[in-house]
Amino acid sequence: MKLQIRSIVLAVALFVTANLYAQTISPGKATIDKQEYLGLNLNQNISDKYLSKYWESYLEKFGKVKSKRSVYSIDKAAITSISTNPVTVTSQITSGKDLSQVFLALNVNGQYITASTDEGYKSAEALLKDFADYASVREDARVADEVFTTSTKNYQKLQKDNDNTAKDIEKTEKKLTELKAELEKKKLEADNSLVDLQNKQKSLDAAKSKIK
């Protein structure tokens, strides 16, 4: 039953999130540490909190990543799809209303890839598209896990409430049984008291009848 619930939750979460992560890639620029860079922008509606983690993890396959306050760089990245020579990577994650942005500047042999007509632009664009898929898959899993965890907690709370209610019913039924037994005992005592009272009434009447 639990496996079926988990499967349903995962399926729903994956279906919903699969339609959420709209992406756009375009030429752009950014000022990083007071220096302006030209490159490409990737927009996604994944929280920058998680997008930053996915991006840093993704970049690690190209070389040693330096990170500081949502700025990521690789001095000599090995990105063969861009160039056979080392590539200098400078990147930044920013966020806006319902949208996060990955800015990526790629310096190849002293030249930045900035326009769609530049050599390597299509490859850079493909890299960002690949990352978008990479991030979406991980975000799907994170959201599905979060939904499942919340559902599990709700189920556990309901189950606990049901257990507590069952215990209260059990206590109430036990108390009711005790009260019924007490009532029967008191009824018997009352019946015996009535018989005793009737006997005393007869004795009283008999005593009074002797008085002239």
N, C-alpha and C positions, 0 to 999 in steps of 0.2 A: 504493500500500500504506500509506504514511504517513498519507494523507488518510483512508483507511478506519479505521486505528487511532485517529486523532484523533476521528473521528465516533463510534466506539464508546465511547471514553472519555468524551466529552462527554455522550453519551446516558445512560450509566450514572450519571455524576456528577449530571446534572440530575434524573434519576429519583429518586436517593437523597436529594438535598438538598431536592427539592420536598416530601418528606414529613417533613423535619426541623424546619422553621421554624414550629412551632405558635405561635399568638399569642393573647394574652388582653388585653382592654382593660377597665379598671375605674376608678372614681373613686379617688383616692389623695391622699397628702400627702407632702411632703418638706421637710427642713430644709436650706436652702442659704444659706451664709454667715451662719449663726446666725439666719436668718429662716425661719419656717414658711410654706410655700405649699400651697395646695389646688389640685388639678387632676386629671389623668388619668394612669394608668399603662399602659404597653404592655410586656408581657413577651414576650421572644423568646429562643430558644436559639441566638443568634448571639453570638460572642465580642464583649465590649464594645470590644475593640481595633478591630474592624472596624465594629461597629455605630455607634461614635462618628463614624467617618469618613463613613459613609452619612448619619447624622443631620445633621451639620454641612452636608454637601453639599445635602441636601434642604431644609434651612431657608434656604439662601442665596437661594432663589427668592422668599422673602417679604421680604427686606431684608438689611441689613448685619448679619452675625452676629458677636457678641463671644464668644470662647471662652476658658476658663481651667479647667484641671484637671477636664475632663468636665462643665463647666457651660457652657451655651449660652444666649445671650439676644439679643433684638432689641428695641430701644426702641420703634420704631414700625413694626411689621410690617404689610404689606399682605396681609391674608388675607380676601378678599372673601366667601369661603364662611362665614366667622365673623361679620364685620361690615364695613360700609362705612367705619367709622372705624378709625384706627390701633389695632393690638392690641399690647400689651406681652407679649412671650414670654419666659418663664423656664423653662429646662429643664435636666435633669441625667441623665447616663447612669451607672447603677450595675451591679454584677455580683454574682451569687451562684453557688451550685453549679449548673453546667450551665444557667444562666439569666442573661440580661441584661435590664435594665429601663430604659425611657425614661419619665421623668417629665416631663409637660408642663403648665405653668401658663399660662393665657391670661387676661389682664386686659383686659376690654372696658369702657371708660367707668368705670373704677374698680372694677369688679366682676369677680371671678374665676368662671370656669365650673367648678363643683365637683360638681354632682349631675346625675344623668340627667334630672331634671325641669327643669334650667336651660335657658334659651334659648341655643342655640348648642352644646349638649352633643352632639347628634347630628352636627353639622357637625365638631366637634372629634374625635369618635370616628371619623368618616369620614376625617379628615385622617390620623389615626394608622394606620388600616387601609390607606390609600393608601401611607403610608410603609412599612408592614410589607411590602407587595408590592414597593415600590421597593427595600427592603433585601434582600429574599429573592432578587430577580432578580440583584442585584449580587453577593450571596454565592454564588449558584449559579455565576455566571461565574468568581468568584475561586476557588472550590473546584475547578471543572472545569479551570481553568488550572493550579492547583496539582497536581491529579492527573495532568494531561497532562505537566507539567514533570517530575514524578517518574518517570512512565513513560518519558519520553524519556531521562532520565538513566540509568535502568535498562537501557534498550535500548542506549544508547551504551556503557555499561559492559560489557554482554554482548558487544556487537560488538567492542569493544576486546580483551576476553579471548579471543574467537574468533580475532581477527587475530594476537594474540600466540601462541596455541596453534598456528596455521597456520605462523607463522614458526619456532616451535620444531621443528615437524615437518619443515619444509623444511631447517633446519639439521641435524637428526638424520639425515634421509635423505641429505643431502650428506656428512655425516661417515661414514655407513654405506657409501656408495659409495666414499669414500676408503679406508675400512678394508678393504673387499672387494678393491679394487685392490692395497692393500698386502699383503693375504693372498696373493693370486695371485702377486705378485712374490716374496714370501718362499717360497711353495711351489716356484716355479721355481728359486729360489736353492738350496732344500733338495734338489730333484731333481738339480741340477747338482753339488751338493756330494756327493750320494750316489754319482753316477757317478764323480766324482773319487776318492772314498773307495774305491770298488770297484777302480778302476784302481791305486790305491796298494797295495791289498790284494794284487792280482795281482803287482805288482812285488816286494812283500815276500815273497810265497810263492816267487816265482822266485828271489829272492836267497837265501832260506833253503835251497832245494833244492840249491844248489851247494855247500853246506857239507857235508863228509864227517863 
